[in-house]
Amino acid sequence: MAKAKVARAAIPQDQEILSEKQAAHYLGLKSGKTLYGWRTEDGPRPEDGGKPTCERVGPIYVRFGAGKRRAIRYRKADLAAWVAAHAVG
């Protein structure tokens, strides 16, 4: 039995979902490791008495799944908003 083809709806460009590597490229970063570091920056810090600061360093992300099989993705619109929020001058 042949598989039915599913038509993909056109996704508006600002609603595109990017992988960590694609998001890093979009932001002009060398790799996704910087994004990973930014995601994990809001953990407990010794200089704050070991209490989480809950201060988000990097852009908003979406997490699909749980555990080792989870996927981290970024919406292009969120990346653009984060860049705009960090503009200086």
C-alpha positions as CSV (number, residue, x, y, z in Angstrom):
1,M,0.0,0.0,0.0
2,A,1.4,3.4,-1.0
3,K,1.8,6.1,1.6
4,A,-0.4,9.1,1.2
5,K,1.4,12.4,0.7
6,V,0.7,15.0,3.3
7,A,0.7,18.6,2.0
8,R,2.7,21.0,4.2
9,A,1.0,24.3,4.8
10,A,3.1,27.3,4.1
11,I,4.5,28.5,7.5
12,P,5.0,32.3,7.8
13,Q,8.7,33.0,7.9
14,D,8.6,34.6,11.4
15,Q,6.8,31.4,12.7
16,E,9.5,29.1,11.5
17,I,10.9,26.7,14.1
18,L,14.7,26.3,14.1
19,S,17.0,23.7,15.5
20,E,19.7,24.8,17.9
21,K,22.3,24.7,15.2
22,Q,20.1,26.8,12.8
23,A,19.3,29.3,15.7
24,A,23.0,29.7,16.4
25,H,23.6,30.4,12.7
26,Y,20.8,32.9,12.6
27,L,22.3,34.7,15.6
28,G,25.8,34.6,14.1
29,L,27.2,32.2,16.8
30,K,29.9,29.6,16.0
31,S,27.8,26.8,17.5
32,G,24.8,25.8,19.5
33,K,27.0,25.4,22.6
34,T,26.5,29.1,23.4
35,L,22.7,28.7,23.3
36,Y,23.1,25.7,25.6
37,G,25.1,27.7,28.0
38,W,22.6,30.5,28.0
39,R,19.7,28.0,28.6
40,T,21.5,26.6,31.7
41,E,22.8,29.9,33.1
42,D,19.7,30.4,35.3
43,G,20.7,27.5,37.6
44,P,22.0,27.8,41.2
45,R,25.0,30.1,41.5
46,P,27.4,29.9,44.4
47,E,27.8,33.7,44.4
48,D,24.1,34.0,45.1
49,G,24.1,31.5,48.0
50,G,23.3,28.6,45.7
51,K,19.8,30.0,45.0
52,P,18.5,30.1,41.4
53,T,18.3,33.6,40.0
54,C,15.6,32.7,37.4
55,E,17.1,35.3,35.2
56,R,16.9,34.2,31.5
57,V,20.1,34.9,29.7
58,G,19.3,33.7,26.2
59,P,16.3,33.7,23.9
60,I,13.1,31.9,24.7
61,Y,13.1,28.3,23.5
62,V,10.6,25.4,23.1
63,R,11.2,22.0,24.5
64,F,9.6,18.9,22.9
65,G,9.7,15.7,24.8
66,A,11.6,14.8,28.0
67,G,14.8,13.2,29.1
68,K,17.5,12.4,26.6
69,R,15.1,12.3,23.7
70,R,13.9,15.9,24.1
71,A,14.4,18.4,21.4
72,I,15.1,22.1,21.9
73,R,13.8,24.4,19.2
74,Y,13.7,28.2,18.7
75,R,11.0,30.2,17.0
76,K,12.5,32.7,14.6
77,A,10.2,35.4,15.9
78,D,11.5,34.8,19.4
79,L,15.0,35.1,18.2
80,A,14.3,38.4,16.4
81,A,12.6,39.8,19.5
82,W,15.5,38.8,21.7
83,V,18.0,40.5,19.4
84,A,15.8,43.6,19.3
85,A,15.6,43.6,23.1
86,H,19.4,43.5,23.4
87,A,20.1,46.4,21.0
88,V,22.4,49.0,22.4
89,G,22.1,52.7,21.4
